[in-house]
Amino acid sequence: MERRIGLRGRTDFSVTASSGLWHSAARGIELSGSGIVLDRGRDLAITDAHLLMRLTITLPERHRPIVAVARPVRCYGRQQALRFVTVSDVDRLCLAEHLDLVQRRGSVLH
């Protein structure tokens, strides 16, 4: 059984994931108000499973990046699903506006 809250849409933007001294560049390929799916560019290993990650999300229509804290939910191949733990209300609104833009452009929303 799937649990979904709100819209989820396919997208493509730059994300930097970090945890302590570790930093990794990724692409945000799916987004919802409660989480994100990253394409990490390589198959994931057990060492990639950090408890919490700081995400710096660079949306194409914004000048200032969005900062969020997320925890891994699941991994499959090169993709990693994360649930937002901490994100400001203003940044959450920016993510929702990005989903609206994706919908207006005709991308698939689930």
Biopython code that builds the backbone (N, CA, C, O; Angstrom):
import numpy as np
from Bio.PDB.StructureBuilder import StructureBuilder

atoms = [
    (1, "MET", "N", (0.839, -1.172, 0.000)),
    (1, "MET", "CA", (0.000, 0.000, 0.000)),
    (1, "MET", "C", (0.888, 1.240, 0.000)),
    (1, "MET", "O", (1.829, 1.339, 0.787)),
    (2, "GLU", "N", (0.584, 2.178, -0.882)),
    (2, "GLU", "CA", (1.343, 3.419, -0.944)),
    (2, "GLU", "C", (0.678, 4.485, -0.107)),
    (2, "GLU", "O", (-0.548, 4.564, -0.028)),
    (3, "ARG", "N", (1.510, 5.309, 0.522)),
    (3, "ARG", "CA", (1.008, 6.428, 1.313)),
    (3, "ARG", "C", (1.475, 7.710, 0.657)),
    (3, "ARG", "O", (2.677, 7.953, 0.558)),
    (4, "ARG", "N", (0.546, 8.531, 0.209)),
    (4, "ARG", "CA", (0.921, 9.780, -0.438)),
    (4, "ARG", "C", (0.108, 10.910, 0.130)),
    (4, "ARG", "O", (-1.091, 10.782, 0.379)),
    (5, "ILE", "N", (0.792, 12.033, 0.331)),
    (5, "ILE", "CA", (0.127, 13.234, 0.797)),
    (5, "ILE", "C", (0.425, 14.321, -0.217)),
    (5, "ILE", "O", (1.585, 14.693, -0.398)),
    (6, "GLY", "N", (-0.594, 14.837, -0.881)),
    (6, "GLY", "CA", (-0.388, 15.906, -1.846)),
    (6, "GLY", "C", (0.144, 15.415, -3.176)),
    (6, "GLY", "O", (0.234, 14.212, -3.422)),
    (7, "LEU", "N", (0.497, 16.367, -4.032)),
    (7, "LEU", "CA", (0.990, 16.065, -5.363)),
    (7, "LEU", "C", (2.460, 15.697, -5.350)),
    (7, "LEU", "O", (3.223, 16.118, -4.480)),
    (8, "ARG", "N", (2.834, 14.906, -6.332)),
    (8, "ARG", "CA", (4.229, 14.562, -6.547)),
    (8, "ARG", "C", (4.478, 14.700, -8.034)),
    (8, "ARG", "O", (3.684, 14.217, -8.842)),
    (9, "GLY", "N", (5.582, 15.360, -8.413)),
    (9, "GLY", "CA", (5.827, 15.603, -9.826)),
    (9, "GLY", "C", (7.249, 15.311, -10.243)),
    (9, "GLY", "O", (8.186, 15.431, -9.454)),
    (10, "ARG", "N", (7.397, 14.920, -11.509)),
    (10, "ARG", "CA", (8.721, 14.718, -12.094)),
    (10, "ARG", "C", (9.330, 16.074, -12.385)),
    (10, "ARG", "O", (8.653, 16.979, -12.874)),
    (11, "THR", "N", (10.605, 16.209, -12.084)),
    (11, "THR", "CA", (11.304, 17.467, -12.278)),
    (11, "THR", "C", (12.785, 17.182, -12.467)),
    (11, "THR", "O", (13.186, 16.019, -12.494)),
    (12, "ASP", "N", (13.596, 18.204, -12.595)),
    (12, "ASP", "CA", (15.035, 18.006, -12.747)),
    (12, "ASP", "C", (15.754, 19.270, -12.300)),
    (12, "ASP", "O", (15.646, 20.313, -12.944)),
    (13, "PHE", "N", (16.488, 19.176, -11.194)),
    (13, "PHE", "CA", (17.258, 20.308, -10.687)),
    (13, "PHE", "C", (18.419, 19.792, -9.853)),
    (13, "PHE", "O", (18.467, 18.621, -9.479)),
    (14, "SER", "N", (19.352, 20.691, -9.571)),
    (14, "SER", "CA", (20.570, 20.341, -8.852)),
    (14, "SER", "C", (20.338, 20.313, -7.339)),
    (14, "SER", "O", (19.657, 21.179, -6.790)),
    (15, "VAL", "N", (20.911, 19.312, -6.680)),
    (15, "VAL", "CA", (20.829, 19.176, -5.224)),
    (15, "VAL", "C", (22.215, 18.792, -4.705)),
    (15, "VAL", "O", (22.885, 17.938, -5.286)),
    (16, "THR", "N", (22.635, 19.418, -3.622)),
    (16, "THR", "CA", (23.852, 19.003, -2.931)),
    (16, "THR", "C", (23.433, 18.390, -1.597)),
    (16, "THR", "O", (22.770, 19.039, -0.788)),
    (17, "ALA", "N", (23.823, 17.141, -1.377)),
    (17, "ALA", "CA", (23.513, 16.442, -0.131)),
    (17, "ALA", "C", (24.786, 16.399, 0.710)),
    (17, "ALA", "O", (25.864, 16.094, 0.200)),
    (18, "SER", "N", (24.657, 16.705, 1.996)),
    (18, "SER", "CA", (25.835, 16.666, 2.864)),
    (18, "SER", "C", (25.469, 16.127, 4.234)),
    (18, "SER", "O", (24.343, 16.270, 4.711)),
    (19, "SER", "N", (26.464, 15.502, 4.848)),
    (19, "SER", "CA", (26.327, 14.978, 6.199)),
    (19, "SER", "C", (27.719, 15.002, 6.823)),
    (19, "SER", "O", (28.569, 14.173, 6.500)),
    (20, "GLY", "N", (27.939, 15.957, 7.716)),
    (20, "GLY", "CA", (29.270, 16.102, 8.298)),
    (20, "GLY", "C", (30.261, 16.577, 7.254)),
    (20, "GLY", "O", (30.041, 17.607, 6.618)),
    (21, "LEU", "N", (31.347, 15.845, 7.068)),
    (21, "LEU", "CA", (32.365, 16.201, 6.082)),
    (21, "LEU", "C", (32.046, 15.678, 4.687)),
    (21, "LEU", "O", (32.711, 16.047, 3.719)),
    (22, "TRP", "N", (31.052, 14.837, 4.579)),
    (22, "TRP", "CA", (30.685, 14.197, 3.322)),
    (22, "TRP", "C", (29.760, 15.109, 2.517)),
    (22, "TRP", "O", (28.776, 15.619, 3.051)),
    (23, "HIS", "N", (30.073, 15.318, 1.220)),
    (23, "HIS", "CA", (29.241, 16.102, 0.304)),
    (23, "HIS", "C", (29.077, 15.324, -0.994)),
    (23, "HIS", "O", (30.003, 14.649, -1.443)),
    (24, "SER", "N", (27.889, 15.422, -1.598)),
    (24, "SER", "CA", (27.635, 14.703, -2.840)),
    (24, "SER", "C", (26.689, 15.516, -3.717)),
    (24, "SER", "O", (25.692, 16.053, -3.236)),
    (25, "ALA", "N", (27.007, 15.602, -4.995)),
    (25, "ALA", "CA", (26.125, 16.268, -5.961)),
    (25, "ALA", "C", (25.125, 15.250, -6.485)),
    (25, "ALA", "O", (25.471, 14.093, -6.721)),
    (26, "ALA", "N", (23.887, 15.685, -6.665)),
    (26, "ALA", "CA", (22.824, 14.806, -7.151)),
    (26, "ALA", "C", (21.840, 15.629, -7.979)),
    (26, "ALA", "O", (21.958, 16.851, -8.067)),
    (27, "ARG", "N", (20.873, 14.948, -8.581)),
    (27, "ARG", "CA", (19.798, 15.602, -9.313)),
    (27, "ARG", "C", (18.482, 15.263, -8.625)),
    (27, "ARG", "O", (18.226, 14.101, -8.310)),
    (28, "GLY", "N", (17.646, 16.276, -8.391)),
    (28, "GLY", "CA", (16.305, 16.043, -7.874)),
    (28, "GLY", "C", (15.416, 15.671, -9.044)),
    (28, "GLY", "O", (15.219, 16.482, -9.948)),
    (29, "ILE", "N", (14.871, 14.453, -9.046)),
    (29, "ILE", "CA", (14.085, 14.001, -10.199)),
    (29, "ILE", "C", (12.593, 13.875, -9.899)),
    (29, "ILE", "O", (11.784, 13.815, -10.824)),
    (30, "GLU", "N", (12.220, 13.836, -8.627)),
    (30, "GLU", "CA", (10.818, 13.799, -8.231)),
    (30, "GLU", "C", (10.670, 14.582, -6.947)),
    (30, "GLU", "O", (11.533, 14.524, -6.072)),
    (31, "LEU", "N", (9.567, 15.320, -6.831)),
    (31, "LEU", "CA", (9.395, 16.210, -5.692)),
    (31, "LEU", "C", (7.957, 16.186, -5.220)),
    (31, "LEU", "O", (7.026, 16.101, -6.021)),
    (32, "SER", "N", (7.787, 16.261, -3.908)),
    (32, "SER", "CA", (6.464, 16.453, -3.310)),
    (32, "SER", "C", (6.637, 17.396, -2.131)),
    (32, "SER", "O", (7.757, 17.792, -1.809)),
    (33, "GLY", "N", (5.551, 17.750, -1.498)),
    (33, "GLY", "CA", (5.634, 18.620, -0.339)),
    (33, "GLY", "C", (6.283, 17.953, 0.855)),
    (33, "GLY", "O", (6.733, 18.637, 1.774)),
    (34, "SER", "N", (6.338, 16.626, 0.860)),
    (34, "SER", "CA", (6.879, 15.910, 2.016)),
    (34, "SER", "C", (8.223, 15.245, 1.759)),
    (34, "SER", "O", (8.845, 14.743, 2.694)),
    (35, "GLY", "N", (8.692, 15.231, 0.497)),
    (35, "GLY", "CA", (9.956, 14.571, 0.243)),
    (35, "GLY", "C", (10.450, 14.759, -1.177)),
    (35, "GLY", "O", (9.864, 15.492, -1.973)),
    (36, "ILE", "N", (11.559, 14.068, -1.475)),
    (36, "ILE", "CA", (12.234, 14.215, -2.756)),
    (36, "ILE", "C", (12.877, 12.884, -3.132)),
    (36, "ILE", "O", (13.262, 12.106, -2.259)),
    (37, "VAL", "N", (12.992, 12.626, -4.431)),
    (37, "VAL", "CA", (13.740, 11.482, -4.939)),
    (37, "VAL", "C", (14.954, 12.042, -5.665)),
    (37, "VAL", "O", (14.831, 12.873, -6.564)),
    (38, "LEU", "N", (16.136, 11.569, -5.258)),
    (38, "LEU", "CA", (17.388, 12.012, -5.858)),
    (38, "LEU", "C", (17.950, 10.941, -6.771)),
    (38, "LEU", "O", (17.855, 9.750, -6.476)),
    (39, "ASP", "N", (18.539, 11.367, -7.884)),
    (39, "ASP", "CA", (19.352, 10.487, -8.715)),
    (39, "ASP", "C", (20.783, 10.795, -8.333)),
    (39, "ASP", "O", (21.292, 11.879, -8.621)),
    (40, "ARG", "N", (21.438, 9.834, -7.678)),
    (40, "ARG", "CA", (22.773, 10.073, -7.138)),
    (40, "ARG", "C", (23.864, 9.869, -8.184)),
    (40, "ARG", "O", (25.028, 10.149, -7.899)),
    (41, "GLY", "N", (23.533, 9.394, -9.382)),
    (41, "GLY", "CA", (24.510, 9.255, -10.450)),
    (41, "GLY", "C", (25.327, 7.980, -10.405)),
    (41, "GLY", "O", (26.160, 7.749, -11.282)),
    (42, "ARG", "N", (25.105, 7.153, -9.408)),
    (42, "ARG", "CA", (25.811, 5.870, -9.276)),
    (42, "ARG", "C", (24.974, 4.977, -8.367)),
    (42, "ARG", "O", (24.113, 5.461, -7.632)),
    (43, "ASP", "N", (25.228, 3.675, -8.420)),
    (43, "ASP", "CA", (24.532, 2.770, -7.517)),
    (43, "ASP", "C", (24.932, 3.087, -6.085)),
    (43, "ASP", "O", (26.091, 3.398, -5.808)),
    (44, "LEU", "N", (23.975, 3.007, -5.187)),
    (44, "LEU", "CA", (24.205, 3.369, -3.791)),
    (44, "LEU", "C", (24.722, 2.180, -2.990)),
    (44, "LEU", "O", (24.343, 1.034, -3.234)),
    (45, "ALA", "N", (25.589, 2.476, -2.037)),
    (45, "ALA", "CA", (26.152, 1.451, -1.147)),
    (45, "ALA", "C", (25.606, 1.660, 0.263)),
    (45, "ALA", "O", (24.954, 2.668, 0.537)),
    (46, "ILE", "N", (25.867, 0.730, 1.136)),
    (46, "ILE", "CA", (25.418, 0.830, 2.531)),
    (46, "ILE", "C", (26.005, 2.068, 3.197)),
    (46, "ILE", "O", (25.369, 2.670, 4.062)),
    (47, "THR", "N", (27.216, 2.451, 2.799)),
    (47, "THR", "CA", (27.860, 3.628, 3.398)),
    (47, "THR", "C", (27.158, 4.933, 3.017)),
    (47, "THR", "O", (27.446, 5.974, 3.607)),
    (48, "ASP", "N", (26.242, 4.900, 2.044)),
    (48, "ASP", "CA", (25.493, 6.094, 1.641)),
    (48, "ASP", "C", (24.263, 6.328, 2.511)),
    (48, "ASP", "O", (23.542, 7.302, 2.299)),
    (49, "ALA", "N", (24.010, 5.465, 3.476)),
    (49, "ALA", "CA", (22.805, 5.555, 4.299)),
    (49, "ALA", "C", (23.080, 6.363, 5.565)),
    (49, "ALA", "O", (23.271, 5.792, 6.639)),
    (50, "HIS", "N", (23.102, 7.681, 5.443)),
    (50, "HIS", "CA", (23.273, 8.559, 6.597)),
    (50, "HIS", "C", (21.924, 8.758, 7.274)),
    (50, "HIS", "O", (20.890, 8.726, 6.607)),
    (51, "LEU", "N", (21.920, 8.963, 8.586)),
    (51, "LEU", "CA", (20.660, 9.152, 9.300)),
    (51, "LEU", "C", (19.937, 10.410, 8.860)),
    (51, "LEU", "O", (18.735, 10.381, 8.593)),
    (52, "LEU", "N", (20.662, 11.510, 8.786)),
    (52, "LEU", "CA", (20.086, 12.777, 8.328)),
    (52, "LEU", "C", (21.030, 13.406, 7.326)),
    (52, "LEU", "O", (22.250, 13.296, 7.454)),
    (53, "MET", "N", (20.464, 14.065, 6.329)),
    (53, "MET", "CA", (21.265, 14.756, 5.331)),
    (53, "MET", "C", (20.764, 16.186, 5.178)),
    (53, "MET", "O", (19.562, 16.449, 5.202)),
    (54, "ARG", "N", (21.702, 17.089, 5.022)),
    (54, "ARG", "CA", (21.360, 18.481, 4.728)),
    (54, "ARG", "C", (21.324, 18.606, 3.210)),
    (54, "ARG", "O", (22.306, 18.301, 2.533)),
    (55, "LEU", "N", (20.196, 19.054, 2.681)),
    (55, "LEU", "CA", (20.030, 19.216, 1.240)),
    (55, "LEU", "C", (20.046, 20.690, 0.880)),
    (55, "LEU", "O", (19.356, 21.494, 1.507)),
    (56, "THR", "N", (20.818, 21.040, -0.111)),
    (56, "THR", "CA", (20.798, 22.380, -0.681)),
    (56, "THR", "C", (20.191, 22.228, -2.067)),
    (56, "THR", "O", (20.827, 21.708, -2.984)),
    (57, "ILE", "N", (18.951, 22.687, -2.210)),
    (57, "ILE", "CA", (18.158, 22.486, -3.421)),
    (57, "ILE", "C", (18.196, 23.765, -4.254)),
    (57, "ILE", "O", (17.832, 24.837, -3.770)),
    (58, "THR", "N", (18.636, 23.649, -5.502)),
    (58, "THR", "CA", (18.722, 24.797, -6.392)),
    (58, "THR", "C", (17.650, 24.672, -7.460)),
    (58, "THR", "O", (17.818, 23.939, -8.435)),
    (59, "LEU", "N", (16.546, 25.389, -7.276)),
    (59, "LEU", "CA", (15.465, 25.391, -8.260)),
    (59, "LEU", "C", (15.797, 26.380, -9.369)),
    (59, "LEU", "O", (16.365, 27.437, -9.097)),
    (60, "PRO", "N", (15.451, 26.057, -10.621)),
    (60, "PRO", "CA", (15.827, 26.926, -11.740)),
    (60, "PRO", "C", (15.191, 28.321, -11.681)),
    (60, "PRO", "O", (15.774, 29.276, -12.195)),
    (61, "GLU", "N", (14.023, 28.458, -11.073)),
    (61, "GLU", "CA", (13.342, 29.750, -11.045)),
    (61, "GLU", "C", (13.677, 30.592, -9.813)),
    (61, "GLU", "O", (13.122, 31.677, -9.641)),
    (62, "ARG", "N", (14.571, 30.109, -8.959)),
    (62, "ARG", "CA", (14.934, 30.846, -7.742)),
    (62, "ARG", "C", (16.409, 31.217, -7.741)),
    (62, "ARG", "O", (17.249, 30.470, -8.242)),
    (63, "HIS", "N", (16.714, 32.380, -7.172)),
    (63, "HIS", "CA", (18.109, 32.823, -7.053)),
    (63, "HIS", "C", (18.759, 32.249, -5.800)),
    (63, "HIS", "O", (19.954, 31.955, -5.796)),
    (64, "ARG", "N", (17.970, 32.089, -4.733)),
    (64, "ARG", "CA", (18.475, 31.596, -3.451)),
    (64, "ARG", "C", (18.150, 30.105, -3.318)),
    (64, "ARG", "O", (17.012, 29.698, -3.551)),
    (65, "PRO", "N", (19.138, 29.294, -2.946)),
    (65, "PRO", "CA", (18.842, 27.863, -2.778)),
    (65, "PRO", "C", (17.969, 27.602, -1.549)),
    (65, "PRO", "O", (17.944, 28.388, -0.601)),
    (66, "ILE", "N", (17.269, 26.498, -1.593)),
    (66, "ILE", "CA", (16.430, 26.045, -0.480)),
    (66, "ILE", "C", (17.263, 25.060, 0.336)),
    (66, "ILE", "O", (17.919, 24.178, -0.219)),
    (67, "VAL", "N", (17.229, 25.218, 1.653)),
    (67, "VAL", "CA", (17.966, 24.312, 2.536)),
    (67, "VAL", "C", (16.953, 23.502, 3.340)),
    (67, "VAL", "O", (16.022, 24.055, 3.926)),
    (68, "ALA", "N", (17.146, 22.187, 3.359)),
    (68, "ALA", "CA", (16.253, 21.293, 4.089)),
    (68, "ALA", "C", (17.080, 20.183, 4.726)),
    (68, "ALA", "O", (18.181, 19.872, 4.270)),
    (69, "VAL", "N", (16.542, 19.600, 5.771)),
    (69, "VAL", "CA", (17.127, 18.405, 6.383)),
    (69, "VAL", "C", (16.172, 17.263, 6.063)),
    (69, "VAL", "O", (14.959, 17.390, 6.225)),
    (70, "ALA", "N", (16.735, 16.143, 5.605)),
    (70, "ALA", "CA", (15.903, 15.011, 5.202)),
    (70, "ALA", "C", (16.532, 13.713, 5.696)),
    (70, "ALA", "O", (17.725, 13.642, 5.992)),
    (71, "ARG", "N", (15.684, 12.690, 5.774)),
    (71, "ARG", "CA", (16.176, 11.362, 6.159)),
    (71, "ARG", "C", (15.858, 10.379, 5.037)),
    (71, "ARG", "O", (14.801, 10.470, 4.412)),
    (72, "PRO", "N", (16.767, 9.441, 4.780)),
    (72, "PRO", "CA", (16.512, 8.448, 3.733)),
    (72, "PRO", "C", (15.332, 7.550, 4.092)),
    (72, "PRO", "O", (15.176, 7.131, 5.239)),
    (73, "VAL", "N", (14.511, 7.266, 3.091)),
    (73, "VAL", "CA", (13.364, 6.376, 3.275)),
    (73, "VAL", "C", (13.641, 5.045, 2.584)),
    (73, "VAL", "O", (13.428, 3.981, 3.164)),
    (74, "ARG", "N", (14.118, 5.112, 1.339)),
    (74, "ARG", "CA", (14.480, 3.885, 0.616)),
    (74, "ARG", "C", (15.422, 4.210, -0.522)),
    (74, "ARG", "O", (15.506, 5.351, -0.975)),
    (75, "CYS", "N", (16.131, 3.186, -0.978)),
    (75, "CYS", "CA", (17.061, 3.310, -2.101)),
    (75, "CYS", "C", (16.726, 2.233, -3.117)),
    (75, "CYS", "O", (16.320, 1.129, -2.755)),
    (76, "TYR", "N", (16.900, 2.559, -4.391)),
    (76, "TYR", "CA", (16.738, 1.568, -5.451)),
    (76, "TYR", "C", (17.635, 1.996, -6.608)),
    (76, "TYR", "O", (17.393, 3.006, -7.269)),
    (77, "GLY", "N", (18.681, 1.195, -6.833)),
    (77, "GLY", "CA", (19.644, 1.509, -7.886)),
    (77, "GLY", "C", (20.365, 2.817, -7.600)),
    (77, "GLY", "O", (21.007, 2.971, -6.562)),
    (78, "ARG", "N", (20.251, 3.758, -8.534)),
    (78, "ARG", "CA", (20.892, 5.067, -8.402)),
    (78, "ARG", "C", (20.010, 6.075, -7.677)),
    (78, "ARG", "O", (20.450, 7.185, -7.381)),
    (79, "GLN", "N", (18.775, 5.696, -7.391)),
    (79, "GLN", "CA", (17.820, 6.642, -6.820)),
    (79, "GLN", "C", (17.659, 6.450, -5.318)),
    (79, "GLN", "O", (17.707, 5.331, -4.806)),
    (80, "GLN", "N", (17.465, 7.571, -4.624)),
    (80, "GLN", "CA", (17.279, 7.552, -3.180)),
    (80, "GLN", "C", (16.097, 8.450, -2.830)),
    (80, "GLN", "O", (16.077, 9.627, -3.189)),
    (81, "ALA", "N", (15.114, 7.893, -2.129)),
    (81, "ALA", "CA", (13.949, 8.657, -1.676)),
    (81, "ALA", "C", (14.224, 9.185, -0.276)),
    (81, "ALA", "O", (14.690, 8.451, 0.596)),
    (82, "LEU", "N", (13.929, 10.476, -0.068)),
    (82, "LEU", "CA", (14.153, 11.117, 1.229)),
    (82, "LEU", "C", (12.881, 11.829, 1.668)),
    (82, "LEU", "O", (12.144, 12.372, 0.844)),
    (83, "ARG", "N", (12.634, 11.821, 2.963)),
    (83, "ARG", "CA", (11.501, 12.547, 3.553)),
    (83, "ARG", "C", (12.056, 13.773, 4.262)),
    (83, "ARG", "O", (13.022, 13.689, 5.019)),
    (84, "PHE", "N", (11.420, 14.921, 4.000)),
    (84, "PHE", "CA", (11.853, 16.149, 4.659)),
    (84, "PHE", "C", (11.573, 16.066, 6.149)),
    (84, "PHE", "O", (10.470, 15.706, 6.563)),
    (85, "VAL", "N", (12.575, 16.399, 6.951)),
    (85, "VAL", "CA", (12.437, 16.456, 8.403)),
    (85, "VAL", "C", (12.264, 17.913, 8.823)),
    (85, "VAL", "O", (11.381, 18.244, 9.615)),
    (86, "THR", "N", (13.116, 18.772, 8.282)),
    (86, "THR", "CA", (13.063, 20.194, 8.591)),
    (86, "THR", "C", (13.186, 20.991, 7.302)),
    (86, "THR", "O", (14.147, 20.834, 6.549)),
    (87, "VAL", "N", (12.210, 21.839, 7.061)),
    (87, "VAL", "CA", (12.248, 22.788, 5.950)),
    (87, "VAL", "C", (11.359, 23.960, 6.369)),
    (87, "VAL", "O", (10.264, 23.752, 6.892)),
    (88, "SER", "N", (11.822, 25.175, 6.142)),
    (88, "SER", "CA", (11.045, 26.333, 6.584)),
    (88, "SER", "C", (9.737, 26.428, 5.801)),
    (88, "SER", "O", (9.622, 25.895, 4.697)),
    (89, "ASP", "N", (8.762, 27.107, 6.382)),
    (89, "ASP", "CA", (7.468, 27.277, 5.718)),
    (89, "ASP", "C", (7.619, 28.009, 4.392)),
    (89, "ASP", "O", (6.951, 27.675, 3.414)),
    (90, "VAL", "N", (8.494, 29.005, 4.360)),
    (90, "VAL", "CA", (8.716, 29.761, 3.122)),
    (90, "VAL", "C", (9.303, 28.855, 2.045)),
    (90, "VAL", "O", (8.872, 28.903, 0.893)),
    (91, "ASP", "N", (10.285, 28.027, 2.410)),
    (91, "ASP", "CA", (10.891, 27.123, 1.443)),
    (91, "ASP", "C", (9.910, 26.036, 1.008)),
    (91, "ASP", "O", (9.915, 25.623, -0.152)),
    (92, "ARG", "N", (9.077, 25.576, 1.925)),
    (92, "ARG", "CA", (8.046, 24.580, 1.559)),
    (92, "ARG", "C", (7.078, 25.177, 0.544)),
    (92, "ARG", "O", (6.643, 24.489, -0.380)),
    (93, "LEU", "N", (6.740, 26.448, 0.713)),
    (93, "LEU", "CA", (5.880, 27.144, -0.243)),
    (93, "LEU", "C", (6.573, 27.248, -1.605)),
    (93, "LEU", "O", (5.927, 27.077, -2.639)),
    (94, "CYS", "N", (7.866, 27.523, -1.615)),
    (94, "CYS", "CA", (8.623, 27.591, -2.874)),
    (94, "CYS", "C", (8.616, 26.242, -3.588)),
    (94, "CYS", "O", (8.515, 26.190, -4.813)),
    (95, "LEU", "N", (8.723, 25.155, -2.831)),
    (95, "LEU", "CA", (8.651, 23.822, -3.426)),
    (95, "LEU", "C", (7.275, 23.572, -4.035)),
    (95, "LEU", "O", (7.168, 22.988, -5.114)),
    (96, "ALA", "N", (6.220, 24.013, -3.345)),
    (96, "ALA", "CA", (4.860, 23.865, -3.873)),
    (96, "ALA", "C", (4.683, 24.699, -5.142)),
    (96, "ALA", "O", (4.036, 24.252, -6.089)),
    (97, "GLU", "N", (5.245, 25.894, -5.171)),
    (97, "GLU", "CA", (5.169, 26.725, -6.374)),
    (97, "GLU", "C", (5.913, 26.077, -7.532)),
    (97, "GLU", "O", (5.480, 26.170, -8.681)),
    (98, "HIS", "N", (7.030, 25.421, -7.235)),
    (98, "HIS", "CA", (7.766, 24.708, -8.275)),
    (98, "HIS", "C", (6.913, 23.575, -8.840)),
    (98, "HIS", "O", (6.902, 23.352, -10.050)),
    (99, "LEU", "N", (6.198, 22.857, -7.972)),
    (99, "LEU", "CA", (5.300, 21.799, -8.448)),
    (99, "LEU", "C", (4.194, 22.367, -9.328)),
    (99, "LEU", "O", (3.813, 21.739, -10.316)),
    (100, "ASP", "N", (3.671, 23.546, -8.987)),
    (100, "ASP", "CA", (2.664, 24.197, -9.827)),
    (100, "ASP", "C", (3.231, 24.515, -11.207)),
    (100, "ASP", "O", (2.561, 24.308, -12.219)),
    (101, "LEU", "N", (4.469, 25.020, -11.247)),
    (101, "LEU", "CA", (5.114, 25.301, -12.535)),
    (101, "LEU", "C", (5.290, 24.028, -13.355)),
    (101, "LEU", "O", (5.072, 24.025, -14.566)),
    (102, "VAL", "N", (5.687, 22.946, -12.688)),
    (102, "VAL", "CA", (5.852, 21.662, -13.370)),
    (102, "VAL", "C", (4.517, 21.223, -13.975)),
    (102, "VAL", "O", (4.469, 20.734, -15.104)),
    (103, "GLN", "N", (3.442, 21.399, -13.217)),
    (103, "GLN", "CA", (2.117, 21.010, -13.703)),
    (103, "GLN", "C", (1.710, 21.854, -14.906)),
    (103, "GLN", "O", (1.164, 21.324, -15.873)),
    (104, "ARG", "N", (1.969, 23.170, -14.860)),
    (104, "ARG", "CA", (1.609, 24.043, -15.971)),
    (104, "ARG", "C", (2.405, 23.732, -17.230)),
    (104, "ARG", "O", (1.914, 23.926, -18.342)),
    (105, "ARG", "N", (3.633, 23.249, -17.058)),
    (105, "ARG", "CA", (4.469, 22.871, -18.215)),
    (105, "ARG", "C", (4.032, 21.538, -18.820)),
    (105, "ARG", "O", (4.487, 21.160, -19.899)),
    (106, "GLY", "N", (3.160, 20.840, -18.129)),
    (106, "GLY", "CA", (2.641, 19.586, -18.673)),
    (106, "GLY", "C", (3.384, 18.343, -18.247)),
    (106, "GLY", "O", (3.172, 17.280, -18.830)),
    (107, "SER", "N", (4.243, 18.434, -17.254)),
    (107, "SER", "CA", (4.928, 17.236, -16.760)),
    (107, "SER", "C", (3.947, 16.363, -15.983)),
    (107, "SER", "O", (2.906, 16.826, -15.517)),
    (108, "VAL", "N", (4.302, 15.107, -15.859)),
    (108, "VAL", "CA", (3.427, 14.141, -15.189)),
    (108, "VAL", "C", (3.413, 14.389, -13.695)),
    (108, "VAL", "O", (4.469, 14.473, -13.068)),
    (109, "LEU", "N", (2.230, 14.507, -13.121)),
    (109, "LEU", "CA", (2.060, 14.577, -11.676)),
    (109, "LEU", "C", (1.363, 13.307, -11.235)),
    (109, "LEU", "O", (0.448, 12.825, -11.902)),
    (110, "HIS", "N", (1.793, 12.774, -10.123)),
    (110, "HIS", "CA", (1.201, 11.525, -9.594)),
    (110, "HIS", "C", (0.250, 11.872, -8.488)),
    (110, "HIS", "O", (-0.361, 10.981, -7.897)),
]
sb = StructureBuilder()
sb.init_structure("model")
sb.init_model(0)
sb.init_chain("A")
sb.init_seg("    ")
for serial, (resi, resn, name, xyz) in enumerate(atoms, 1):
    if name == "N":
        sb.init_residue(resn, " ", resi, " ")
    sb.init_atom(name, np.array(xyz, "f"), 0.0, 1.0, " ", f" {name:<3s}", serial, name[0])
structure = sb.get_structure()
